[in-house]
Amino acid sequence: MKKFLWMASALICLFLNVNAQKANLDKVVAVVGSNIILLSDLNQQYAIYLNQGNPADEKAKCYFLQQMLVQKLLKQQAEIDSIMVEETQVDDALDKRMRYQIQRMGGQERLEQFLQKSVLQYKDEMRPEIKEGLIAEKMQQKITENTNVTPLDVKKYFETYHKDSLPDIGTEVEVGEIALYPKLTKAEKQKYYDKLDAIRLRVKSGEDFAFLAKTYSEDPGSASEGGDYGFIDRTTMVKEFTAWAFKLKAGEMSPVFETDYGYHIVQVLERRGEQAHVRHILIKPQTTPASLERVKMKADSIFKDIQDKKLPFFTAASLYSDNKETQYNGGMMLYSDNQTSRTTFIPVEKLDPSVFVVIDTMKVGTVSKPVSFSSEKDGKEGYKIFLLKSKIPPHKGNLEQDYPKFKEIAQSEKQAKVMSEWFQKRRETTYIRIDEEFETCDEMKLWVNKDKEKK
């Protein structure tokens, strides 16, 4: 028994000593219930802020601390409500964050120099934060899931505006498109297949896959990283890519296969349940003059059928358009400025300039002749036929024309009110302490006041 008590005392002393040493190296800047926020966590958020190209501003830490406090409250409630997220969701979000960071810094090496640690180490450190953020987001969705607005709510919200304070709505248009991309014949594509197959044989003979990917791959998102995509799940990539990624074992490489993006070879580096760590090399077949001529003839034929009223524009888009984003929407382009709702009404200033040039002189209800295009984003060439379905001139916001906009704002405000009330209640029943270094932040006023009431 004495031996047990001695060991227990030793462990307690060791624990206190370790925590005292950690406190000297780091410090707790906030406590929310049973959760703590360390200065190192706050500094990490600030480092990400700087990495995104923002100017140095110590006051930004006040904003980040506020966001972390909010996240901790949501996380604490999520634990009570048994809200969880799948590890695959965490992996996906983590990989997206890393790809974005690497792209912003101009490569993995530059990011590692900035962080003064390896990307793998950084990912391990970021994983808990990413997971916590996803859980907090899910909790917030649960809190607001039944927050809806009725037409009467929208009308009441609209009536809160003074007549002279109604927003000015610029010109908006509804535009449909039929996009046609050239199709290469098997003979025209063969040299690109052969080029990639030769690279595949070089890998099999012992040459470094990553070096060959950096040298030859035409995928701008992964070439600089040696073709490395990180971990993917079965929903991340197109179906042909996914089929090979989950058919291969760790260390195996696929034959050359084709997707809408071109020819690929993929190598699996590691398998982790329903995830695969992959890298690939992409070779894109190039458009030929003959293939462009063929697609022009097809576009002319479709345009004639629409003009002769043999084929409605929306049907033609569904049958022939190669743009999968608009094909099943009758060719109608969609616009969103908040990633939660999409509309066919597009502000003209948000249109691609090449589209605006065509529709600017068109009459409502008319269809353009086929026009050639070349996308700067992905290098695709081809022909497009446009429909100008409607055009709303500049005007003061009103319910008749702008009901969806006011409904969206009213919905957002109602959700914000629900969240604000929820946070107020949780702050009243949760132990919260803010380090004196951050008590003077404007963002901390509500949190600090509650903290002082509890002292």
C-alpha positions in Angstrom: 0.0 0.0 0.0 2.9 2.4 0.9 4.5 1.5 -2.4 1.3 2.4 -4.3 1.0 5.7 -2.4 4.6 6.5 -3.2 4.1 5.8 -6.9 0.9 7.8 -7.0 2.7 10.8 -5.4 5.5 10.5 -7.9 3.1 10.5 -10.8 1.3 13.5 -9.5 4.5 15.4 -9.0 5.6 14.4 -12.5 2.3 15.6 -14.0 2.5 18.9 -12.2 6.1 19.4 -13.3 5.3 18.6 -16.9 2.3 21.0 -16.9 4.4 23.7 -15.2 7.1 23.4 -17.9 4.4 23.5 -20.6 2.9 26.6 -19.0 6.3 28.3 -19.3 6.5 27.5 -23.0 2.9 28.1 -23.7 -0.1 29.6 -21.8 -3.8 29.2 -21.6 -5.5 32.3 -23.2 -9.1 31.2 -22.6 -11.1 28.6 -20.8 -14.6 27.5 -22.0 -16.1 24.9 -19.7 -13.7 22.0 -19.7 -12.0 23.2 -22.9 -8.9 25.4 -23.1 -7.4 27.6 -25.8 -3.6 27.8 -25.9 -1.6 30.7 -27.1 0.1 28.4 -29.6 -3.3 27.5 -31.1 -4.1 31.2 -31.5 -0.7 31.9 -33.0 -1.2 29.0 -35.4 -4.5 30.6 -36.7 -2.6 33.9 -37.1 0.2 32.1 -39.1 -2.5 30.8 -41.5 -3.9 34.3 -41.8 -0.4 35.6 -42.8 0.1 32.6 -45.1 -3.0 33.7 -47.0 -1.3 37.0 -48.0 -2.9 39.2 -45.3 -0.9 42.1 -43.8 0.5 41.7 -40.3 -2.0 42.9 -37.7 -1.9 41.8 -34.1 -5.5 42.9 -33.6 -6.5 40.0 -35.9 -5.8 37.7 -33.0 -8.8 39.1 -31.1 -11.1 38.1 -34.0 -9.5 34.6 -34.1 -9.9 34.2 -30.4 -13.5 35.1 -30.6 -14.0 32.5 -33.3 -12.2 29.9 -31.2 -14.4 30.7 -28.2 -17.5 30.2 -30.4 -16.2 26.9 -31.7 -15.4 25.6 -28.2 -19.0 26.4 -27.1 -20.4 24.6 -30.1 -18.0 21.6 -29.6 -19.0 21.3 -25.9 -22.7 21.1 -26.9 -21.9 18.7 -29.7 -20.4 16.3 -27.1 -23.5 16.5 -25.0 -25.7 15.8 -28.1 -23.3 13.0 -29.4 -22.7 14.8 -32.7 -19.7 13.4 -34.6 -18.1 13.5 -38.0 -16.6 10.7 -40.0 -12.8 10.5 -40.2 -13.1 10.5 -44.0 -14.7 14.0 -43.8 -11.8 15.2 -41.7 -9.3 13.7 -44.2 -11.0 15.4 -47.1 -11.2 18.8 -45.4 -7.6 18.5 -44.3 -6.4 17.6 -47.8 -8.3 20.5 -49.2 -6.7 22.9 -46.7 -3.2 21.6 -47.5 -3.7 21.9 -51.2 -4.9 25.5 -50.8 -2.0 26.4 -48.5 0.5 24.8 -50.8 -1.0 26.7 -53.8 -0.9 30.0 -52.0 2.7 29.6 -51.0 3.8 28.4 -54.4 4.8 24.9 -53.6 5.3 22.4 -50.7 8.9 23.4 -50.1 8.0 27.1 -49.6 5.1 26.2 -47.2 7.4 24.0 -45.1 10.0 26.8 -45.0 7.3 29.2 -43.8 6.0 26.8 -41.2 9.5 25.5 -40.2 8.0 22.0 -40.2 7.1 19.3 -42.7 3.6 19.2 -44.3 3.0 15.8 -42.7 3.8 17.2 -39.2 1.6 20.3 -40.0 -1.3 18.0 -41.0 -1.0 16.0 -37.8 -1.1 19.2 -35.8 -4.0 20.6 -37.8 -6.2 17.5 -37.7 -7.8 18.1 -34.2 -8.6 21.7 -35.2 -10.1 20.7 -38.5 -12.2 17.9 -36.8 -13.4 20.3 -34.1 -14.4 22.9 -36.8 -16.5 20.3 -38.7 -18.2 19.2 -35.5 -18.9 22.9 -34.6 -20.3 23.5 -38.1 -22.6 20.4 -37.8 -23.8 21.6 -34.4 -24.6 25.0 -35.8 -26.6 23.4 -38.6 -28.6 21.4 -36.0 -29.4 24.6 -34.0 -30.7 26.4 -37.0 -32.2 23.5 -39.0 -35.8 24.4 -38.2 -35.3 28.1 -38.8 -37.4 28.9 -41.8 -39.1 32.0 -43.1 -42.7 32.3 -44.4 -43.8 34.7 -47.2 -45.3 36.8 -44.4 -41.9 36.9 -42.6 -40.2 38.0 -45.8 -42.8 40.7 -46.3 -42.4 42.0 -42.7 -38.6 42.0 -43.2 -38.9 44.0 -46.5 -41.1 46.5 -44.7 -38.3 47.3 -42.2 -36.5 49.1 -45.0 -37.1 52.9 -45.5 -38.0 53.7 -49.0 -34.8 55.6 -49.6 -32.7 52.8 -48.1 -33.8 50.0 -50.4 -30.8 48.5 -52.1 -30.0 49.4 -55.7 -30.1 46.2 -57.8 -28.0 46.3 -61.0 -28.8 44.7 -64.3 -29.4 41.0 -64.1 -29.7 38.4 -66.9 -30.7 34.8 -67.3 -28.4 33.1 -69.8 -28.5 29.6 -71.2 -25.6 28.0 -73.1 -24.9 24.9 -75.2 -21.2 24.2 -74.9 -19.6 21.9 -77.5 -16.1 20.5 -77.1 -14.2 18.9 -80.0 -13.9 15.1 -79.9 -10.7 13.5 -81.1 -10.7 10.3 -83.1 -8.9 7.3 -81.7 -6.1 7.9 -84.2 -5.7 11.6 -83.2 -5.5 10.5 -79.5 -3.0 7.6 -80.0 0.2 9.7 -79.7 -0.9 11.1 -76.3 -1.7 7.6 -75.0 1.7 6.4 -76.3 3.5 9.3 -74.6 2.0 8.4 -71.2 2.5 4.7 -71.7 6.2 5.3 -72.3 6.4 7.3 -69.0 4.6 4.4 -67.2 7.3 2.0 -68.5 10.0 4.4 -67.2 8.5 4.2 -63.8 8.3 0.4 -64.0 12.0 0.3 -64.9 12.9 2.2 -61.7 12.7 5.9 -62.5 11.2 8.2 -59.8 7.4 8.7 -60.3 7.5 12.1 -58.5 10.2 13.4 -60.7 8.4 12.3 -63.9 5.2 13.8 -62.6 6.9 17.2 -62.0 8.5 17.0 -65.5 5.6 15.7 -67.6 2.2 15.9 -65.8 -0.2 18.5 -67.2 -2.3 18.7 -64.0 -1.6 22.2 -62.6 -3.0 21.2 -59.2 -0.7 18.3 -58.5 2.3 18.3 -60.9 4.5 20.5 -58.7 3.9 18.1 -55.8 5.1 15.1 -57.8 1.5 14.2 -58.7 0.5 13.7 -55.1 -3.2 14.2 -54.3 -3.0 13.1 -50.7 -5.8 10.9 -49.4 -9.0 10.6 -51.4 -12.3 8.8 -50.8 -14.7 7.3 -53.4 -16.4 10.6 -53.9 -13.4 12.9 -54.5 -12.5 12.1 -58.1 -14.2 11.1 -61.4 -15.5 7.6 -61.5 -12.7 6.2 -63.8 -10.0 7.6 -61.5 -11.8 6.3 -58.4 -12.2 2.8 -59.9 -8.4 2.4 -60.4 -7.5 4.1 -57.1 -9.5 1.6 -55.1 -8.7 -1.4 -57.2 -5.0 -1.1 -56.7 -3.0 -2.2 -53.6 -0.4 0.0 -52.0 2.6 0.3 -54.2 0.8 -0.7 -57.4 0.3 1.4 -60.5 -2.5 1.5 -63.1 -2.2 1.1 -66.8 -3.0 4.2 -68.9 -6.7 5.0 -68.6 -8.9 7.9 -70.0 -11.2 10.4 -68.3 -12.8 13.6 -69.5 -9.5 15.3 -68.4 -7.2 13.2 -70.6 -5.0 10.2 -70.1 -3.8 9.2 -66.6 -1.6 6.7 -64.7 -2.3 6.5 -61.0 -0.1 4.9 -58.2 -1.5 4.1 -54.8 1.0 4.9 -52.0 -1.1 3.8 -49.0 -4.5 2.5 -48.2 -6.4 3.5 -45.0 -9.9 1.9 -44.9 -12.1 3.7 -47.4 -9.3 6.1 -48.3 -6.4 5.9 -50.7 -3.2 8.0 -50.8 -2.6 8.5 -54.5 -0.4 10.3 -57.0 -0.9 10.5 -60.8 0.4 11.8 -64.1 -1.9 13.4 -66.6 -1.4 14.0 -70.3 -4.0 16.1 -72.1 -4.7 15.4 -75.8 -4.6 18.7 -77.7 -7.3 19.9 -80.0 -6.6 19.6 -83.7 -7.9 21.8 -86.5 -9.9 18.9 -87.9 -11.6 18.3 -84.6 -12.5 22.0 -84.3 -14.0 21.9 -87.8 -16.1 18.9 -86.9 -17.5 20.5 -83.8 -18.2 23.8 -85.7 -20.3 21.8 -88.2 -22.2 20.2 -85.3 -22.8 23.6 -83.6 -24.1 25.1 -86.9 -26.5 22.1 -87.3 -27.9 22.5 -83.8 -28.3 26.2 -84.2 -30.2 25.7 -87.4 -32.6 23.2 -85.8 -33.3 25.7 -82.9 -33.8 28.6 -85.4 -36.2 26.4 -87.5 -38.0 25.5 -84.3 -37.3 21.9 -84.8 -35.7 21.7 -81.4 -36.3 23.9 -78.3 -33.1 25.4 -76.9 -33.5 23.7 -73.5 -34.0 20.3 -75.1 -30.9 20.8 -77.3 -28.9 21.7 -74.2 -29.9 18.6 -72.4 -29.2 16.4 -75.5 -26.0 17.9 -76.8 -24.2 20.3 -74.3 -20.8 19.1 -73.0 -21.0 21.3 -69.9 -22.2 18.9 -67.2 -22.9 21.8 -64.8 -25.6 23.3 -67.0 -26.6 20.4 -69.2 -29.3 19.0 -66.9 -30.6 22.5 -66.1 -31.7 23.1 -69.7 -28.4 24.9 -70.3 -29.2 27.7 -67.8 -26.2 29.2 -66.0 -26.4 29.4 -62.2 -25.0 32.0 -59.9 -24.3 32.0 -56.1 -22.6 34.5 -53.9 -22.9 32.6 -50.6 -22.6 28.8 -51.5 -25.9 28.0 -50.0 -28.4 29.0 -52.7 -28.2 29.3 -56.4 -30.2 31.4 -58.9 -30.5 31.7 -62.7 -30.4 35.5 -62.3 -26.8 36.7 -62.8 -25.5 40.3 -62.2 -24.0 41.3 -65.5 -20.7 42.3 -63.8 -20.3 38.7 -62.6 -20.6 37.3 -66.1 -17.5 36.0 -67.9 -16.4 38.9 -70.2 -16.5 36.6 -73.2 -20.2 35.8 -72.4 -21.1 39.4 -71.8 -19.7 40.5 -75.2 -22.1 38.1 -76.9 -25.3 38.7 -75.0 -24.9 42.5 -74.6 -26.4 43.2 -78.0 -28.9 40.3 -78.0 -32.6 40.8 -77.7 -34.4 38.9 -74.9 -35.6 35.5 -76.2 -33.1 35.2 -79.0 -30.3 32.7 -79.6 -26.8 33.5 -80.7 -25.0 32.0 -83.6 -22.2 29.5 -82.5 -19.2 31.4 -81.2 -15.8 30.0 -80.7 -14.3 30.0 -77.1 -11.0 29.1 -75.4 -11.1 28.8 -71.6 -8.2 30.3 -69.7 -9.1 28.2 -66.7 -8.8 24.7 -68.2 -7.6 25.4 -71.8 -10.7 23.9 -73.4 -11.7 25.1 -76.8 -14.9 24.7 -78.7 -18.1 26.5 -79.7 -21.0 27.8 -77.6 -24.6 28.8 -78.4 -26.2 31.3 -76.1 -29.8 32.1 -75.2 -30.7 35.4 -73.5 -33.8 34.3 -71.6 -34.5 37.5 -69.7 -32.9 40.8 -68.7 -33.9 42.9 -65.7 -32.7 46.5 -65.9 -31.3 48.4 -62.9 -33.9 49.1 -60.2 -34.6 49.7 -56.5 -35.1 46.4 -54.7 -38.7 45.2 -54.6 -40.6 42.1 -53.6 -42.0 41.4 -57.0 -38.7 41.2 -58.8 -36.3 40.4 -55.9 -38.3 38.1 -53.6 -35.6 35.4 -53.5 -32.9 37.9 -52.5 -35.0 39.3 -49.6 -36.0 35.8 -48.5 -32.4 34.8 -48.3 -31.4 37.9 -46.3 -34.4 37.4 -44.0 -33.5 33.7 -43.5 -29.9 34.6 -42.7 -31.0 37.2 -40.2 -33.4 34.8 -38.5 -30.7 32.2 -38.2 -28.2 34.7 -36.8 -30.8 35.7 -34.2 -31.3 32.1 -33.2 -27.6 31.5 -32.9 -27.2 34.8 -30.9 -29.9 33.7 -28.4 -28.3 30.2 -28.2 -24.9 31.7 -27.4 -26.3 34.1 -24.8 -27.9 31.2 -22.9 -24.7 29.1 -23.1 -22.5 32.0 -21.9 -24.7 32.4 -18.9 -24.4 28.7 -17.9 -20.8 28.0 -18.9 -17.5 28.8 -17.0 -15.5 31.2 -19.3 -12.2 32.9 -18.5 -10.2 35.2 -20.8 -6.5 35.9 -20.2 -5.9 39.6 -19.2 -3.7 40.1 -22.3 -6.9 39.9 -24.4 -9.5 41.4 -22.1 -9.2 44.8 -23.8 -10.2 43.4 -27.2 -13.5 44.8 -28.4 -14.5 41.3 -29.5 -14.0 40.0 -25.9 -16.4 42.4 -24.2 -19.4 40.0 -23.9 -17.1 37.1 -22.9 -15.1 39.2 -20.4 -18.2 40.6 -18.7 -19.5 37.2 -18.1 -16.1 36.2 -16.9 -16.0 39.0 -14.3 -19.5 38.2 -13.1 -18.3 34.7 -12.3 -15.3 35.8 -10.3 
